[in-house]
Amino acid sequence: MSLGRPENRAAFKADEDAYLARFGLDPATTAAVKARDYAEMVRLGGNLFFILKISAVDPTPITAIGAAQAGMDHDRFLKERLGK
C-alpha cells in the first residue's frame, strides 16, 4: 500500500530494485513486478489492489492489466471483452 503515497511512487520510479528490496519479495515476485507481468503477479498470489498500485506508477490502464491476464493484445481485449 506504500505506493499510495507520492513520495513512495517517486522512490519506486527512481530505483525499483532498492524499493522492492525493502519488502523482502522473493526473486520471482520481484522479476514479475519489474517486468509488469500482471498475470504472473496474480499467479504468485498478488492481490489485485496491490497490483493496481504498481500499475498506477507507470500509469497502466486497468484494461491493459486485464488484457495481460487474459493473454490478449490490449486492442483485442477491448474489442472482444468490452465491445469497444
Secondary structure, DSSP 8 states (H G I E B T S, - for coil): -GGGSHHHHHHHHH-HHHHHHTTT--HHHHHHHHHT-HHHHHHTT--HHHHHHHHHHTT--HHHHHHHHHT--HHHHHHHHH--
